[in-house]
Amino acid sequence: MRQLMLGNQAFARGLYEAGCCVASSYPGTPSTEVTEEAAKYDEIYCEWAPNEKVAMEVAFGASLAGKRSFCGMKHVGLNVAADPLYTCSYTGVNAGMVICVADDAGMHSSQNEQDSRHHAIAAKVPMLEPSDSAEAYHFVKRAFELSEEFDTPVIVKMCTRVSHSQSIVDTGERVMPEPKKYEKNIAKYVMMPGNAIRRHPVVEERTRKLIAFAEDCEFNRVEMGDTAVGIITSSTCYEYVKEVFGDKASVLKLGMINPLPEKLILDFVAKVDKLIIVEELDPIIENHCRQLGLEVSGKDLFPLEGEISQNMVAEKLGVALNETKKLDENLPARPPVMCAGCPHRGLFYTLSKNKCTVLGDIGCYTLGAVAPLSAMEMTLCMGASVSSIHGFNKALGEESEGKTVAVIGDSTFMHSGMTGLANIAYNQSNSTVIILDNSITGMTGHQQNPTTGYNIKGDPAGKIDLESLCRAMGFERVVVVDPYDLEECDRVLKEELAAKEPSVIISRRPCALLKYVKHKKPLLVDKDKCVGCKSCMRLGCPAISIKGGKAAIDVTLCVGCGVCQQLCKFDALQSQEVE
């Protein structure tokens, strides 16, 4: 059936039709929807794992048991999963195992824009790279076959534009392969040095076979046109090249990005006068061509940073740009802010008011770093806030202990915060860690996590009690606060920072966007009482503005949380009567 599908949706359809049985992932934009869509198929067991390392190990276990498996993540998630990835390259698989990694050139929702092709090369694992939804669907199905044929996990590399764009896909039916029996094989699956050293030559031989496969596989194709210029490209850059040149330019489109072919490239280059590489981020294809002794242009024309576009391809390659219209007026900037009623706002206001040094983490609460709150001074990677505060306080001692905190979300804490917290308890730094428990994984679109009590399908699941967990890890001081109560937040923060021992504050209030959260009526402004002091503006709430020198409340945004009321000394912000 022909369907218009998102790239991630098409990927999930490919999983279904290929007979995938087990899928384990951690949500990460732009990869999240692959697993969410896969969960709609009852034939696939799907789960959110605490982190990407666990997800990949789950997928490996399912493959070992003889069932086709999958795990998905964004590019920085592959860093977390690198440990099992590099070793399961040595072990190989039993049933097919496919890994989705979604890169984010342009950093639309990421802390860096690393190129995941490096992981595939270093781990010596094959990588396919679709350029649209139809290829995502097809490549996934073939990836399982390659995984079993070559005894290796296979990475399918997506990116923001492929994941979140739509194109036509011709779908089919689910086909279950013959089950693969698990057989005990210590030499293959137990990677202690004596066995691993014998598996490395197997990996190198597999790479040689994959290079030979890449020479004439269906993923790589030559589209000959004018021979004055030959372009080698992949992924979305292929689409941009085709939009600019149509069928006029000669193009080698690479869908298998690791290992790269050799003879195919040399044969293509022999037919053209000049060779140009169009690829986003690092010069992987370009460097490969240089190693083959070819003269090539690439990063001398295109940047190492950010996304490439149709207009950039046209400009850099000397093609006339289509005329465009520009708006005469400058549109106002709309910087990202926490939502109206966000439970993190009151907590960050308290931290800012107390001039705390705040070591932050990955989540929507990272917006605590922006004005007017400006209450976060470091964000590195998942879980780094907890580990970093320990090092920070060990380095500075009493100079920092009474004014420094770490903040981390509930999902991020389950992902990578627990080991850092164990380190604080074990090595005893006088550190205060604040867990921002909004009862969901907010940043990626409201996915469940081990603290919510529900699984990926919304069914009841095991629930980790954060207070009990922290106490079990050795913390005597564990206190829960309501971030809407500024007085309570201020009191507890001062008490825990003054204590001469490790402590945990749990700031608990559900995300304001959760469907089950019932809001109060929007606040009203008593214009007679408002003096225009702008105290309410210190919160950075998008529901509050100044009009005509007075506070104004956007009733379409306000959820009646009452945090701003606690800052108004003139009682100008009024609650409405509850009917």
C-alpha positions in Angstrom: 0.0 0.0 0.0 1.3 3.5 -0.9 1.5 5.8 2.1 3.0 9.2 3.0 5.2 8.5 5.9 7.7 10.2 8.2 11.2 8.8 7.9 10.9 7.5 11.5 7.5 6.0 10.8 8.8 4.2 7.7 11.7 2.9 9.7 9.3 1.4 12.2 7.3 -0.2 9.4 10.5 -1.7 8.1 11.1 -3.2 11.5 7.6 -4.7 11.5 7.8 -6.2 8.1 11.3 -7.6 8.7 10.0 -9.7 11.6 11.6 -7.8 14.4 10.5 -9.2 17.7 12.2 -7.0 20.4 12.9 -3.3 20.4 14.6 -1.4 23.2 15.5 2.3 23.0 16.0 5.5 24.9 14.1 8.5 23.6 16.3 11.1 21.9 15.3 13.6 19.2 15.3 13.0 16.3 15.1 9.2 16.8 12.3 8.9 19.3 9.4 8.3 16.9 10.9 5.1 15.5 10.3 3.2 18.7 7.0 5.0 19.4 5.7 3.9 16.0 7.1 0.4 16.5 5.2 0.1 19.8 1.9 0.4 17.8 2.6 -3.1 16.4 1.6 -5.7 19.0 3.8 -8.2 17.3 6.9 -6.3 18.4 7.8 -6.2 22.1 8.9 -2.5 22.7 10.3 -0.8 25.7 12.0 2.3 27.0 15.3 1.4 28.6 16.9 3.5 31.3 19.7 4.4 28.8 21.1 3.6 25.4 23.8 1.2 26.8 21.1 -0.9 28.4 18.9 -0.7 25.2 21.7 -2.1 23.1 22.5 -4.9 25.5 18.8 -5.8 25.6 18.8 -5.9 21.8 22.0 -8.0 21.8 20.4 -10.5 24.2 17.3 -10.9 22.1 19.5 -11.5 19.0 21.5 -14.0 20.9 18.3 -15.8 21.8 17.5 -16.1 18.1 15.0 -13.2 17.6 15.5 -10.2 15.3 16.0 -7.1 17.5 16.4 -3.4 17.4 17.6 -0.5 19.5 17.3 3.2 18.7 19.0 6.4 19.9 20.3 9.8 18.8 23.9 10.5 18.0 25.0 11.3 21.6 23.2 8.2 22.7 25.5 6.1 20.6 28.4 7.4 22.8 26.6 5.9 25.8 26.1 2.6 23.9 29.6 2.5 22.5 30.9 0.0 25.0 28.5 -2.9 23.9 28.7 -1.7 20.2 32.4 -2.1 19.9 32.4 -5.6 21.5 29.3 -7.0 19.8 31.2 -6.2 16.6 33.6 -8.9 17.7 31.0 -11.4 18.9 28.7 -10.9 16.0 25.1 -11.8 16.3 22.7 -14.8 16.1 19.5 -13.3 14.7 19.6 -10.0 12.9 20.3 -6.9 15.1 19.7 -3.4 13.7 20.7 -0.2 15.4 19.2 3.2 14.6 21.3 6.3 15.2 19.9 9.7 14.3 22.4 12.6 13.8 21.4 16.2 14.4 23.5 18.4 12.1 22.5 22.0 13.0 22.0 21.0 16.6 18.3 21.5 16.5 18.0 19.6 19.8 21.5 18.5 20.8 24.5 19.6 22.7 26.9 18.8 19.9 26.7 17.8 16.2 29.1 14.8 16.1 29.2 12.6 13.1 28.1 9.0 13.9 30.0 7.6 10.9 33.1 7.7 13.0 31.6 5.2 15.4 30.8 2.8 12.6 34.3 3.1 11.2 35.9 2.6 14.6 33.7 -0.3 15.6 34.0 -1.8 12.1 30.3 -2.2 11.8 28.4 -1.7 8.5 26.3 1.5 8.3 23.5 2.2 5.9 22.3 5.8 5.3 18.9 6.4 3.7 18.0 9.7 2.0 14.2 9.5 2.4 11.4 7.6 4.0 11.2 5.0 1.2 14.9 4.2 1.6 14.6 4.1 5.4 11.9 1.5 5.0 13.8 -0.6 2.5 17.2 -0.2 4.2 15.9 -1.5 7.5 14.5 -4.6 6.0 17.8 -5.3 4.1 19.8 -4.4 7.2 18.4 -7.5 9.1 19.4 -9.7 6.1 22.9 -8.2 6.1 23.2 -8.6 9.8 22.6 -12.3 9.5 24.6 -12.8 6.3 27.7 -11.1 7.6 27.2 -12.0 11.3 27.3 -8.4 12.6 25.1 -5.7 14.0 24.1 -3.2 11.3 23.7 0.6 12.0 21.1 2.5 10.0 22.0 6.2 10.2 19.2 8.7 10.1 19.3 12.4 10.5 16.9 15.2 11.5 15.7 15.9 7.9 15.2 12.2 7.0 13.6 11.4 10.3 11.2 14.3 10.3 10.3 14.6 6.6 7.7 12.7 4.7 7.8 10.8 1.4 5.9 8.0 -0.3 6.5 4.5 0.9 5.1 1.3 -0.7 4.5 -0.9 2.3 4.1 -4.7 2.3 3.3 -7.4 4.8 5.1 -8.8 7.8 7.3 -11.8 7.0 8.7 -13.8 9.8 12.1 -15.5 9.1 12.9 -19.0 10.3 13.8 -18.8 14.0 17.5 -19.2 14.9 18.3 -21.6 17.6 20.5 -20.4 20.4 23.6 -22.5 20.6 26.2 -22.3 23.3 29.5 -20.9 21.9 31.9 -19.7 24.5 34.7 -18.9 22.0 32.3 -16.6 20.0 30.3 -14.9 22.8 32.6 -14.7 25.8 34.9 -11.8 25.1 37.8 -12.4 27.5 41.2 -11.7 26.0 41.9 -15.2 24.9 38.7 -15.4 22.8 38.6 -11.7 21.7 42.1 -11.9 20.1 40.8 -14.7 17.9 37.7 -12.8 17.0 39.5 -9.7 15.7 40.8 -11.4 12.5 37.2 -12.5 11.9 36.1 -8.8 12.1 38.8 -7.8 9.6 37.9 -10.5 7.2 34.2 -9.5 7.5 35.2 -5.9 6.6 37.0 -7.1 3.4 33.9 -9.0 2.4 31.7 -6.0 3.1 33.9 -3.8 0.9 33.5 -6.3 -1.9 29.7 -6.3 -1.3 29.7 -2.5 -1.4 31.1 -2.4 -4.9 27.8 -3.5 -6.6 25.2 -3.5 -3.9 21.8 -1.9 -4.3 22.5 0.8 -1.7 25.1 2.5 -3.9 24.2 3.7 -7.4 25.6 5.8 -10.3 23.4 8.3 -12.1 25.3 9.5 -15.1 24.7 12.9 -16.7 27.1 15.7 -17.7 30.6 14.4 -17.2 32.2 17.8 -16.6 31.5 17.4 -12.9 31.0 14.2 -10.8 29.4 14.5 -7.4 29.7 11.8 -4.7 27.1 12.3 -1.9 24.7 10.6 0.5 21.7 11.1 2.7 19.9 14.4 2.5 22.7 16.0 0.5 21.8 13.7 -2.3 18.3 15.2 -2.3 19.8 18.7 -2.4 22.1 17.9 -5.3 19.2 16.4 -7.3 17.0 19.4 -6.6 19.8 21.7 -7.9 21.0 19.6 -10.9 18.2 17.2 -11.7 19.5 14.7 -14.2 22.2 17.0 -15.6 25.1 16.2 -13.2 26.8 12.8 -12.8 26.1 11.5 -9.3 27.4 8.6 -7.2 24.8 8.2 -4.5 26.2 6.2 -1.5 23.6 4.4 0.7 26.2 2.1 2.3 28.4 4.5 4.1 30.6 2.0 5.9 32.6 0.4 4.6 32.9 2.5 1.5 33.6 1.0 -1.9 36.8 1.5 -3.7 36.5 0.2 -7.3 33.0 1.7 -7.7 34.4 5.2 -6.8 37.5 4.8 -9.0 35.4 3.7 -11.9 33.0 6.7 -11.4 35.8 9.2 -11.1 37.4 7.9 -14.4 34.3 9.0 -16.2 34.2 12.6 -15.0 36.5 15.6 -15.3 36.2 17.0 -11.8 35.2 15.3 -8.5 33.2 17.0 -5.8 32.1 15.6 -2.5 28.9 16.9 -0.9 28.5 15.7 2.7 27.4 17.2 6.0 29.7 17.5 8.9 33.1 15.6 8.7 34.9 14.8 5.4 34.4 11.0 5.7 33.8 10.3 2.0 36.3 13.0 1.0 39.1 11.5 3.1 38.4 8.0 1.7 38.7 9.4 -1.8 42.0 11.1 -0.9 43.3 7.8 0.5 42.5 6.3 -2.9 44.8 8.9 -4.4 42.1 11.1 -6.0 42.0 14.8 -6.4 38.8 16.1 -4.9 37.0 19.2 -3.7 34.8 19.0 -0.6 35.3 20.8 2.6 37.2 23.6 0.7 33.7 24.4 -0.6 31.3 23.2 2.1 31.4 23.9 5.9 32.3 21.4 8.6 29.5 22.8 10.7 25.7 22.8 10.4 23.4 21.6 7.7 23.8 21.9 3.9 20.9 23.3 1.9 19.8 23.4 -1.8 20.8 27.0 -2.0 24.2 26.3 -0.5 24.8 23.5 -3.1 23.8 25.9 -5.9 25.9 28.8 -4.6 29.0 26.7 -4.0 28.8 24.9 -7.3 28.1 27.9 -9.4 24.5 27.3 -10.3 22.1 30.3 -10.5 19.8 30.6 -7.6 16.1 30.8 -8.1 14.6 34.2 -7.2 13.1 34.4 -3.8 11.0 37.0 -1.9 12.1 38.4 1.4 9.9 39.9 4.1 10.5 43.6 4.5 9.9 43.6 8.2 12.1 41.9 10.8 10.2 39.3 12.8 10.7 39.5 16.6 13.0 36.9 18.1 11.3 34.1 20.1 13.9 32.6 22.4 13.0 29.2 23.9 11.4 29.5 27.4 9.9 27.1 29.9 6.2 26.6 29.4 3.7 28.5 31.4 3.2 26.6 34.6 6.4 24.7 34.2 7.2 23.2 37.7 10.9 23.9 37.2 10.4 27.7 37.1 9.8 28.2 40.8 12.8 26.1 41.7 15.1 27.9 39.3 13.9 31.3 40.6 14.8 30.2 44.1 18.3 29.1 43.0 18.8 32.4 41.2 17.5 34.4 44.2 20.0 32.6 46.4 22.9 33.2 43.9 23.6 29.5 43.8 26.2 28.0 41.5 24.1 25.5 39.5 25.6 22.6 37.6 22.9 21.4 35.2 22.0 18.5 33.0 20.2 17.5 29.8 16.5 18.2 29.7 14.0 20.9 29.1 15.1 22.3 32.4 18.4 23.3 30.7 16.3 26.4 29.8 17.1 27.5 33.4 20.3 28.8 32.0 18.6 31.5 29.9 17.4 35.0 30.9 15.8 36.2 33.1 16.5 33.2 35.4 20.1 32.6 34.3 20.3 30.0 37.0 22.5 27.3 35.4 26.2 27.5 34.7 27.2 24.1 33.3 25.6 21.4 31.1 27.8 18.7 29.7 26.1 15.4 29.1 23.5 13.0 30.6 24.2 12.7 34.4 27.2 15.0 34.4 25.6 17.4 36.9 25.8 14.8 39.7 29.3 13.7 39.0 30.6 17.2 38.4 29.3 18.7 41.6 31.3 16.0 43.5 34.5 17.0 41.7 33.6 20.7 42.1 33.1 20.5 45.8 36.1 18.2 46.3 38.3 20.8 44.6 37.0 23.9 46.4 35.7 22.4 49.7 33.9 24.9 52.0 34.4 27.6 49.5 31.7 26.0 47.3 29.8 23.5 49.4 27.3 26.0 50.9 26.3 27.6 47.6 26.6 24.9 44.9 23.9 22.5 43.7 23.4 20.0 40.9 20.0 19.8 39.1 18.9 16.7 37.1 15.6 15.5 35.8 13.9 12.2 36.9 14.5 10.5 33.5 18.1 11.8 33.2 18.7 10.6 36.8 17.6 7.1 35.9 19.7 7.3 32.7 23.0 8.3 34.2 22.6 10.1 37.5 22.5 7.1 39.8 26.2 6.2 39.5 27.2 9.8 40.1 25.0 9.8 43.2 26.6 6.6 44.4 30.0 8.3 44.0 28.9 11.2 46.2 27.6 8.8 48.9 30.7 6.5 48.7 33.4 9.2 48.5 31.5 11.6 50.8 31.4 15.1 49.3 29.2 17.7 51.0 27.0 18.1 47.9 23.4 18.9 47.4 21.7 17.2 44.4 18.2 18.4 43.2 16.1 15.9 41.3 13.5 17.7 39.2 10.7 15.1 39.2 8.1 16.2 36.7 6.7 12.6 36.4 7.7 12.2 32.7 10.5 12.4 30.2 9.6 15.9 29.1 12.3 17.0 26.7 11.5 14.4 24.0 7.8 14.5 24.1 6.4 12.8 27.2 7.8 9.3 27.2 7.5 7.1 30.3 10.6 6.2 32.4 11.3 3.9 35.4 9.9 6.5 37.9 6.5 7.0 36.3 4.9 3.6 36.9 3.9 3.0 33.3 5.6 1.4 30.2 5.8 2.5 26.6 2.2 1.4 25.9 0.9 3.2 29.0 0.3 0.0 30.9 1.2 -0.2 34.6 4.8 -1.1 35.2 7.5 -1.3 37.9 8.0 2.1 39.6 11.1 3.2 41.3 10.6 5.2 44.4 13.2 8.0 44.2 13.2 8.8 48.0 13.8 5.1 48.9 16.4 4.7 46.2 18.4 7.8 47.5 18.2 6.6 51.1 19.3 3.1 50.0 22.3 4.7 48.3 23.4 6.1 51.6 21.8 9.5 51.8 20.4 10.4 55.3 19.0 13.8 54.1 16.3 13.3 51.4 13.5 15.9 51.3 10.6 16.5 48.8 9.4 20.0 47.9 6.6 21.5 45.8 8.3 23.9 43.3 5.2 26.0 43.2 5.8 26.9 46.8 8.6 29.5 46.7 8.8 29.9 50.5 9.2 26.1 51.0 11.7 25.9 48.3 13.8 28.7 49.8 13.6 27.2 53.3 14.6 23.7 52.2 17.4 24.9 49.9 19.0 27.0 52.7 18.7 24.1 55.2 20.3 21.5 52.8 23.1 23.8 51.7 23.9 24.6 55.4 24.0 20.9 56.3 27.5 19.4 56.5 26.6 16.2 54.7 25.4 15.0 51.3 21.7 15.7 50.6 19.1 15.2 48.0 16.2 17.5 47.3 13.3 16.1 45.1 11.4 18.9 43.5 8.1 17.2 42.6 5.3 18.5 40.5 4.0 16.9 37.2 4.8 18.6 33.9 2.1 21.2 33.2 1.5 19.7 29.7 0.5 16.3 30.9 -3.0 15.5 29.9 -4.1 14.3 33.4 -2.9 17.5 35.1 -5.9 19.7 36.0 -5.1 23.4 36.0 -6.7 26.3 37.9 -8.3 29.2 36.2 -6.0 31.8 34.7 -5.0 34.7 37.0 -6.4 38.2 36.5 -4.5 41.5 36.9 -6.0 44.2 39.1 -4.9 47.2 37.1 -5.6 49.5 40.1 -3.2 47.6 42.3 -0.5 47.0 39.7 2.3 49.6 39.9 4.3 48.2 37.0 7.2 47.1 39.2 7.8 44.1 36.9 8.6 41.7 39.7 6.4 39.1 38.0 8.6 39.4 34.9 11.6 38.0 36.8 10.1 34.5 36.3 10.3 34.5 32.5 6.8 33.1 32.2 5.4 33.4 28.7 1.9 34.1 30.0 3.1 37.4 31.6 3.9 40.6 29.8 3.8 44.3 30.3 1.3 46.4 28.4 0.8 50.1 29.0 3.1 49.9 31.9 1.0 47.3 33.7 1.3 43.5 34.0 -0.9 41.5 31.5 -1.9 37.9 31.7 -2.4 35.8 28.6 -5.4 33.7 29.6 -4.7 31.2 26.8 -1.4 30.3 28.4 -1.8 30.9 32.2 -2.5 27.7 34.2 -3.1 29.5 37.5 0.0 28.0 39.1 0.3 31.0 41.4 4.1 31.4 41.4 3.9 34.9 40.1 1.4 35.8 42.9 4.1 35.1 45.5 6.3 37.8 44.0 3.7 40.5 43.8 3.9 42.8 46.9 0.8 44.6 45.9 -1.7 41.7 45.5 -2.3 42.8 41.9 -2.4 39.2 40.6 -5.7 37.7 41.5 -7.0 34.1 41.4 -10.4 33.5 40.0 -13.2 32.0 41.9 -13.6 28.2 41.4 -17.1 27.4 40.1 
